[in-house]
Each structure stands twice: as structure tokens, then as C-alpha cells.
Amino acid sequence: MVMKTAISIPQEIFKSAEKLAGKMGVSRSQLYVTAIKSYVEAHEGEAITAKLNEVYGHIDSRLDPKLKKPQAKAISRNHW
């Protein structure tokens, strides 16, 4: 389903979007859809991070001192 909408944007942004859509070979509508989708996805990631911080924020994530030496040895043997 496609929803039609009307928005008001500053003229300089409109002109820049027109140029970019032309360079990309897409319609203005497709350019706006792509931009909004990217923006929404970026903010969804922030929401997920905030929720994880809320859930795990109270947990001590420091490495157990007994494991520091064995872990350092294991890391030094790996070739990244």
C-alpha cells in the first residue's frame, strides 16, 4: 500500500533533493522514501541500544580477575 502525503520543506533542500534525484536516476518520491527509511532505521537502532542498556545496565560486565591472564594468552596466540 502506498500512502500519499504533503510536506513543506525549505526551498534550498528541495532544490538539492531534485538535483540528487536526477543524478541518481530516481524519482523525487523514491529519493524521499529512501531518505526517510534510512532515518527511521537509524533511530530504531538507537531504541534497541537504549533498551539493551536498560536491561543490562545494572550488570557488572568487568572481566573476572582470574580470567585476565588466560585470556591475554589466548588473544596473543590468535592472528587477526
MISE-995342 format. One record per atom (N, C-alpha, C): residue in three letters; chain; atom name; x, y, z. Coordinates in nm, 2 decimals. Layout:
<pts>
residuo / cadena / atomo / px / py / pz
ALA / A / CA / X / Y / Z
...
</pts>
This chain:
<pts>
residuo / cadena / atomo / px / py / pz
MET / A / N / 0.08 / -0.12 / 0.00
MET / A / CA / 0.00 / 0.00 / 0.00
MET / A / C / 0.09 / 0.12 / 0.00
VAL / A / N / 0.05 / 0.22 / -0.07
VAL / A / CA / 0.12 / 0.35 / -0.08
VAL / A / C / 0.04 / 0.46 / -0.02
MET / A / N / 0.10 / 0.54 / 0.06
MET / A / CA / 0.03 / 0.65 / 0.13
MET / A / C / 0.08 / 0.78 / 0.06
LYS / A / N / -0.01 / 0.87 / 0.03
LYS / A / CA / 0.03 / 1.00 / -0.02
LYS / A / C / 0.03 / 1.09 / 0.09
THR / A / N / 0.13 / 1.19 / 0.09
THR / A / CA / 0.14 / 1.29 / 0.19
THR / A / C / 0.19 / 1.42 / 0.13
ALA / A / N / 0.17 / 1.52 / 0.20
ALA / A / CA / 0.23 / 1.65 / 0.16
ALA / A / C / 0.31 / 1.70 / 0.27
ILE / A / N / 0.43 / 1.75 / 0.24
ILE / A / CA / 0.52 / 1.81 / 0.34
ILE / A / C / 0.57 / 1.94 / 0.29
SER / A / N / 0.61 / 2.02 / 0.38
SER / A / CA / 0.67 / 2.15 / 0.35
SER / A / C / 0.82 / 2.15 / 0.38
ILE / A / N / 0.91 / 2.18 / 0.29
ILE / A / CA / 1.05 / 2.18 / 0.31
ILE / A / C / 1.11 / 2.31 / 0.26
PRO / A / N / 1.22 / 2.35 / 0.32
PRO / A / CA / 1.28 / 2.47 / 0.26
PRO / A / C / 1.32 / 2.46 / 0.12
GLN / A / N / 1.32 / 2.57 / 0.04
GLN / A / CA / 1.34 / 2.56 / -0.10
GLN / A / C / 1.48 / 2.51 / -0.13
GLU / A / N / 1.58 / 2.55 / -0.05
GLU / A / CA / 1.72 / 2.50 / -0.08
GLU / A / C / 1.73 / 2.35 / -0.07
ILE / A / N / 1.66 / 2.29 / 0.03
ILE / A / CA / 1.67 / 2.15 / 0.04
ILE / A / C / 1.59 / 2.08 / -0.07
PHE / A / N / 1.48 / 2.14 / -0.11
PHE / A / CA / 1.40 / 2.09 / -0.23
PHE / A / C / 1.49 / 2.09 / -0.35
LYS / A / N / 1.56 / 2.20 / -0.38
LYS / A / CA / 1.64 / 2.20 / -0.50
LYS / A / C / 1.76 / 2.10 / -0.49
SER / A / N / 1.82 / 2.09 / -0.38
SER / A / CA / 1.92 / 1.99 / -0.36
SER / A / C / 1.87 / 1.85 / -0.38
ALA / A / N / 1.75 / 1.82 / -0.33
ALA / A / CA / 1.69 / 1.69 / -0.35
ALA / A / C / 1.66 / 1.66 / -0.50
GLU / A / N / 1.61 / 1.76 / -0.57
GLU / A / CA / 1.58 / 1.75 / -0.71
GLU / A / C / 1.71 / 1.71 / -0.79
LYS / A / N / 1.82 / 1.78 / -0.76
LYS / A / CA / 1.95 / 1.75 / -0.82
LYS / A / C / 1.99 / 1.61 / -0.79
LEU / A / N / 1.99 / 1.57 / -0.67
LEU / A / CA / 2.03 / 1.44 / -0.63
LEU / A / C / 1.95 / 1.33 / -0.69
ALA / A / N / 1.82 / 1.35 / -0.69
ALA / A / CA / 1.73 / 1.25 / -0.76
ALA / A / C / 1.77 / 1.24 / -0.90
GLY / A / N / 1.79 / 1.35 / -0.97
GLY / A / CA / 1.84 / 1.34 / -1.11
GLY / A / C / 1.97 / 1.27 / -1.13
LYS / A / N / 2.06 / 1.30 / -1.04
LYS / A / CA / 2.19 / 1.23 / -1.05
LYS / A / C / 2.18 / 1.08 / -1.03
MET / A / N / 2.09 / 1.04 / -0.94
MET / A / CA / 2.07 / 0.90 / -0.90
MET / A / C / 1.98 / 0.83 / -1.00
GLY / A / N / 1.91 / 0.91 / -1.08
GLY / A / CA / 1.81 / 0.85 / -1.17
GLY / A / C / 1.69 / 0.79 / -1.11
VAL / A / N / 1.65 / 0.85 / -1.00
VAL / A / CA / 1.52 / 0.81 / -0.93
VAL / A / C / 1.43 / 0.93 / -0.92
SER / A / N / 1.30 / 0.89 / -0.89
SER / A / CA / 1.20 / 1.00 / -0.88
SER / A / C / 1.23 / 1.07 / -0.74
ARG / A / N / 1.17 / 1.19 / -0.73
ARG / A / CA / 1.18 / 1.26 / -0.61
ARG / A / C / 1.11 / 1.18 / -0.50
SER / A / N / 1.00 / 1.12 / -0.53
SER / A / CA / 0.93 / 1.04 / -0.43
SER / A / C / 1.02 / 0.92 / -0.38
GLN / A / N / 1.09 / 0.86 / -0.47
GLN / A / CA / 1.17 / 0.75 / -0.43
GLN / A / C / 1.29 / 0.80 / -0.35
LEU / A / N / 1.34 / 0.91 / -0.38
LEU / A / CA / 1.45 / 0.97 / -0.30
LEU / A / C / 1.41 / 1.00 / -0.16
TYR / A / N / 1.29 / 1.05 / -0.14
TYR / A / CA / 1.24 / 1.08 / -0.01
TYR / A / C / 1.21 / 0.96 / 0.07
VAL / A / N / 1.15 / 0.85 / 0.00
VAL / A / CA / 1.13 / 0.73 / 0.07
VAL / A / C / 1.26 / 0.67 / 0.12
THR / A / N / 1.36 / 0.67 / 0.03
THR / A / CA / 1.49 / 0.61 / 0.07
THR / A / C / 1.55 / 0.69 / 0.19
ALA / A / N / 1.54 / 0.82 / 0.19
ALA / A / CA / 1.59 / 0.90 / 0.30
ALA / A / C / 1.52 / 0.88 / 0.43
ILE / A / N / 1.39 / 0.87 / 0.42
ILE / A / CA / 1.31 / 0.85 / 0.54
ILE / A / C / 1.33 / 0.71 / 0.60
LYS / A / N / 1.34 / 0.62 / 0.51
LYS / A / CA / 1.36 / 0.48 / 0.56
LYS / A / C / 1.50 / 0.47 / 0.63
SER / A / N / 1.60 / 0.53 / 0.57
SER / A / CA / 1.73 / 0.53 / 0.64
SER / A / C / 1.73 / 0.60 / 0.77
TYR / A / N / 1.66 / 0.71 / 0.78
TYR / A / CA / 1.65 / 0.79 / 0.91
TYR / A / C / 1.57 / 0.70 / 1.01
VAL / A / N / 1.46 / 0.64 / 0.97
VAL / A / CA / 1.39 / 0.56 / 1.07
VAL / A / C / 1.47 / 0.44 / 1.12
GLU / A / N / 1.54 / 0.37 / 1.03
GLU / A / CA / 1.62 / 0.26 / 1.07
GLU / A / C / 1.73 / 0.30 / 1.16
ALA / A / N / 1.79 / 0.42 / 1.14
ALA / A / CA / 1.90 / 0.47 / 1.23
ALA / A / C / 1.84 / 0.49 / 1.37
HIS / A / N / 1.72 / 0.54 / 1.38
HIS / A / CA / 1.66 / 0.57 / 1.51
HIS / A / C / 1.61 / 0.44 / 1.57
GLU / A / N / 1.57 / 0.34 / 1.50
GLU / A / CA / 1.53 / 0.21 / 1.55
GLU / A / C / 1.65 / 0.15 / 1.62
GLY / A / N / 1.77 / 0.16 / 1.56
GLY / A / CA / 1.89 / 0.11 / 1.62
GLY / A / C / 1.92 / 0.17 / 1.76
GLU / A / N / 1.89 / 0.30 / 1.76
GLU / A / CA / 1.91 / 0.37 / 1.89
GLU / A / C / 1.82 / 0.32 / 2.00
ALA / A / N / 1.69 / 0.29 / 1.96
ALA / A / CA / 1.60 / 0.24 / 2.05
ALA / A / C / 1.64 / 0.11 / 2.10
ILE / A / N / 1.69 / 0.02 / 2.02
ILE / A / CA / 1.73 / -0.11 / 2.06
ILE / A / C / 1.85 / -0.10 / 2.16
THR / A / N / 1.94 / -0.01 / 2.13
THR / A / CA / 2.06 / 0.01 / 2.22
THR / A / C / 2.01 / 0.06 / 2.35
ALA / A / N / 1.92 / 0.15 / 2.35
ALA / A / CA / 1.87 / 0.21 / 2.48
ALA / A / C / 1.80 / 0.10 / 2.56
LYS / A / N / 1.73 / 0.01 / 2.49
LYS / A / CA / 1.66 / -0.10 / 2.57
LYS / A / C / 1.76 / -0.20 / 2.62
LEU / A / N / 1.86 / -0.23 / 2.55
LEU / A / CA / 1.96 / -0.32 / 2.60
LEU / A / C / 2.04 / -0.26 / 2.72
ASN / A / N / 2.07 / -0.13 / 2.71
ASN / A / CA / 2.13 / -0.06 / 2.82
ASN / A / C / 2.04 / -0.06 / 2.94
GLU / A / N / 1.91 / -0.05 / 2.92
GLU / A / CA / 1.82 / -0.05 / 3.03
GLU / A / C / 1.82 / -0.19 / 3.10
VAL / A / N / 1.82 / -0.30 / 3.02
VAL / A / CA / 1.81 / -0.43 / 3.07
VAL / A / C / 1.94 / -0.47 / 3.13
TYR / A / N / 2.05 / -0.44 / 3.07
TYR / A / CA / 2.18 / -0.49 / 3.12
TYR / A / C / 2.27 / -0.39 / 3.19
GLY / A / N / 2.22 / -0.27 / 3.20
GLY / A / CA / 2.29 / -0.16 / 3.26
GLY / A / C / 2.34 / -0.18 / 3.41
HIS / A / N / 2.27 / -0.26 / 3.48
HIS / A / CA / 2.30 / -0.29 / 3.62
HIS / A / C / 2.39 / -0.41 / 3.64
ILE / A / N / 2.42 / -0.48 / 3.53
ILE / A / CA / 2.51 / -0.60 / 3.54
ILE / A / C / 2.66 / -0.56 / 3.53
ASP / A / N / 2.74 / -0.61 / 3.62
ASP / A / CA / 2.88 / -0.59 / 3.62
ASP / A / C / 2.94 / -0.67 / 3.50
SER / A / N / 3.00 / -0.60 / 3.41
SER / A / CA / 3.05 / -0.67 / 3.29
SER / A / C / 3.20 / -0.67 / 3.29
ARG / A / N / 3.26 / -0.64 / 3.40
ARG / A / CA / 3.41 / -0.65 / 3.41
ARG / A / C / 3.46 / -0.79 / 3.40
LEU / A / N / 3.57 / -0.81 / 3.35
LEU / A / CA / 3.63 / -0.95 / 3.34
LEU / A / C / 3.67 / -0.99 / 3.48
ASP / A / N / 3.64 / -1.12 / 3.51
ASP / A / CA / 3.69 / -1.17 / 3.63
ASP / A / C / 3.84 / -1.17 / 3.64
PRO / A / N / 3.90 / -1.12 / 3.74
PRO / A / CA / 4.05 / -1.11 / 3.75
PRO / A / C / 4.12 / -1.24 / 3.73
LYS / A / N / 4.05 / -1.35 / 3.76
LYS / A / CA / 4.11 / -1.49 / 3.74
LYS / A / C / 4.13 / -1.52 / 3.60
LEU / A / N / 4.05 / -1.46 / 3.51
LEU / A / CA / 4.05 / -1.49 / 3.37
LEU / A / C / 4.14 / -1.40 / 3.29
LYS / A / N / 4.19 / -1.29 / 3.35
LYS / A / CA / 4.27 / -1.19 / 3.27
LYS / A / C / 4.39 / -1.26 / 3.21
LYS / A / N / 4.47 / -1.33 / 3.28
LYS / A / CA / 4.59 / -1.39 / 3.23
LYS / A / C / 4.56 / -1.49 / 3.12
PRO / A / N / 4.47 / -1.59 / 3.15
PRO / A / CA / 4.45 / -1.69 / 3.04
PRO / A / C / 4.39 / -1.62 / 2.91
GLN / A / N / 4.31 / -1.52 / 2.93
GLN / A / CA / 4.25 / -1.46 / 2.81
GLN / A / C / 4.36 / -1.38 / 2.74
ALA / A / N / 4.45 / -1.31 / 2.81
ALA / A / CA / 4.56 / -1.24 / 2.74
ALA / A / C / 4.65 / -1.34 / 2.66
LYS / A / N / 4.67 / -1.46 / 2.72
LYS / A / CA / 4.75 / -1.56 / 2.65
LYS / A / C / 4.68 / -1.60 / 2.52
ALA / A / N / 4.55 / -1.63 / 2.53
ALA / A / CA / 4.47 / -1.68 / 2.42
ALA / A / C / 4.46 / -1.57 / 2.31
ILE / A / N / 4.45 / -1.45 / 2.34
ILE / A / CA / 4.44 / -1.34 / 2.24
ILE / A / C / 4.58 / -1.33 / 2.17
SER / A / N / 4.69 / -1.34 / 2.25
SER / A / CA / 4.82 / -1.32 / 2.18
SER / A / C / 4.85 / -1.43 / 2.08
ARG / A / N / 4.78 / -1.55 / 2.10
ARG / A / CA / 4.81 / -1.66 / 2.01
ARG / A / C / 4.73 / -1.65 / 1.88
ASN / A / N / 4.62 / -1.57 / 1.88
ASN / A / CA / 4.53 / -1.55 / 1.77
ASN / A / C / 4.59 / -1.45 / 1.67
HIS / A / N / 4.58 / -1.48 / 1.54
HIS / A / CA / 4.63 / -1.39 / 1.44
HIS / A / C / 4.51 / -1.33 / 1.38
TRP / A / N / 4.49 / -1.20 / 1.40
TRP / A / CA / 4.37 / -1.13 / 1.35
TRP / A / C / 4.40 / -1.09 / 1.21
</pts>
